[in-house]
Amino acid sequence: MSILVIGANGGVGQHLVQQLKENSVDFTAGVRKEEQIADLQNKDVKATLIDVEKNSIEELANQMKDFEQVVFSVGSGGSTGADQTIIVDLDGAVKAVEASKQAGVDHFVMVSTWDSRREAFDTSEAAKIKPYSIAKHFADVHLRNSGLTHTIVHPGMLTDEAGSGKIDVDLYFDEIKDVSRENIASVLFEIVTNEENRGKELQILDGSTDVGEAVKNFKNK
């Protein structure tokens, strides 16, 4: 079970890398900087240089050819402009999806935004980050139409609190609330290590049900 984690040095990605390593899962951490490669290798983690902004679809496909699953946990960050959001969160995601198709990847996991529906663009939360919401909307649409087996995770308001290991899951909640990055990483772990969790689209909040049970029992309506 070979997994490529793109965005392994991000807030969620770092937690996922740690969980995969602790459970001896076969994976490679994809990062953008040489110094990040060295740091991960010093921790006995396989790592590769991958940049969805600069690499072509063909270059990305060549890097993905030996992987069964790809996790896309990449974001341009809140301090960048709308142009970078389009380049990374939209075009970078689309390139990763197309590369996965070329490489014969079995399963693509997208870490999206809380609500990427078009009608959500003008809600109070999405309006604050409208370029990001638009980018994630079209990236998710592209993935859904790609023909790839895929799973899309929609986190609530991300925090750096320690993961409780307990969450609430639904297709669409009425209200956004907090979720720890560590809990989202635990959701991703359950998705990539259990084939029956593939093909779902789910919003995640901190909650009251064990992560494994919540993800396994959730069925899209």
N, C-alpha and C positions, 0 to 999 in steps of 0.2 A: 504494500500500500504506500506508494510514493506520493508525497504531497509537496507542492511548492507554495510557500507563504509569501506573497508579494506584499510589501509593507511591513516586513517583520520587525522593523525598528520603531514602529508606531506604538501608540499607547495600548491598543488592543493587541497588536501583533506581538509585542514583547511578552505579554501574558500567555498568548497561544504558544509561542515558541517554548516557553518554560514548561507548560503543561505537556506538550508533545514530547519534549526531551525527558521529562520525569517518567513518562509512561512508555519510553523506548519505541515511539512511533517513528517510522522512516519518513523524514521530511528534510527539506532544504529551505533555509531562510533566504528570501530575496530582498536585497537592500540596494541603496543607490550610491553608497560611498565606500571607498576602499578601506578606510579606517574602521567602518562598521563590520566589514568582512573579517578583518584581523581580530577585532574584539570578540566576535562570535566564535571564530575558530579557536581562540584561547579558552573559550568555555566548552570546547568539544562539540560545537554545533556546525554542521555543514552549511555553508553559505555561498551565495553567488551574487554577482553584480547584475542588477536588472533595473532598467529605468523606462517606465511606460511612457514618459514624455519624449525621451531622445531615441529609444530603440524603435526600429521599424517593425511592422507586423511580422515580416519574415525573420528578423533577428529574434523577436520574442518567441516565435514558433519554434525556432531552433533550440532555444533555451528550455522550452516546455516539453520537448519530444519524449523525454524519459519519465514524465510524471503522469500519474493517473488522475490527480485532482489538483486544482488551482484555487487558492484562496486569495481574493482581491480585497485587501484591507488598506487601501491607499487613499490619501486625501491631501489636497493642496494646502490645507491649514487655514485657520481663520484670519491670518494676517496677510494673506495674498489677495491680489485683485481678482476681478471677475475673469480677466483673460486667462490667468493661471488656473482658475477653477475649470474653465472650459477645456483647457489643454490637458489637465491631469484627470479630473473627475469625470469628464465626458469622453474626450478623445482617447485618453489613456485607458479607460475602461473598455471602450469599444475595441481598441487595438488588442487588448488582452483577451477579449472574447474571441475575436477573429483568429488570433494566434492559437488559442486553445483548440478551435475547430481544425485548423491546419495541422496541429500537432497530434490530433486524435485523443485529446484529454477526455476522460470519462465524465467528469463532474466539475462544475465551476461554481464556486461559492462567492457571492457578492455581499460585502458589507456596505449597505446603502445608508440613506438618511431615514429619519423617523417615518415620514410619509412622502412617498415620491409620486403620488397620484397627481395628475394635472390640476384637479380641483383644489388641491392643498396649497398651491402656490401662493394664494392670497390670504391664507390663514395667518393669525397673529405670529405664530412661531416661524412658519416657513418664510413669511415676508421679510423677516430679519436677515435671512440668508438666501434670498430669491435666486441669485445666479447658481448657487450650490444646489438648491432644490430642483431647478430646471435641469442642470447637468445630470443629477442623479436620476431624474425622471426618464430622460432619454437614454441613459446608460442601461437602466433597468428594462425599458421597452426593448432595446436592442438585444439584451440577453434573453428575454422571454421569447423573442422571435428568432433566436439563433439556431434552434434545433438542439442545442446542448442540454444535457441533463443539468439542472441548476437548482440552487437554493439561494434565496435572498433574505438577508437578515436586516431588520429595521430596528436599530437601537433607540431607546429613549434618550433623555438628556444624560450624556456621558459624564461620569464622575471618576475620581481616582480613589474612591473608597475601596477598602478591601472587599473582595467578593464574598458574599454570604453563601453562595452555592444555591440560592433559592430565587426563583423568578416567577413572573406571570407572563403568559403568552397569549396572543390573539392575532387575528388577521388585522383588525383595526380596533384600537382602543378609542374611547371618547376623549381621553385627555392624556397628554404626554406627562410623564413623571421621570424620575431619575433611574439610571441603571449604571452599575459600575462597569468599567472597562474589563475588569477581571471576570465578571459574570458573562459578559458578551464573549470573551475568549473561551469560557467554559461551554457556551452554546456552540461556538464554532468547533470545539473539540468533539462534542457529541455528534455533530453533523458529519465531520470528516472521518470519524472512526466507527460509524454505524451506518451501513448502507440503507437501512430502512428509514433514515432521517432525510434522505435526499428528496429533492423535488418540492420542498415546502417554501412558503413565503410567510414570514412571521415577524410581528412586532414584539419587542422584548422590554420588560420593565423589571426592576427589582421587585421581588414578591414573596410568595409563601410556599412554592412547590420546588422540590429538588430539580436542578437543571436537567439531568438525564431523563427523569420522569416527564417533566413538562414538555420537552422537545419531542420525545418519543410518542406521547399521547396526543400531541396537537395534530389536527387534520384540517387542511384548508377547506373552507366552506364553499 
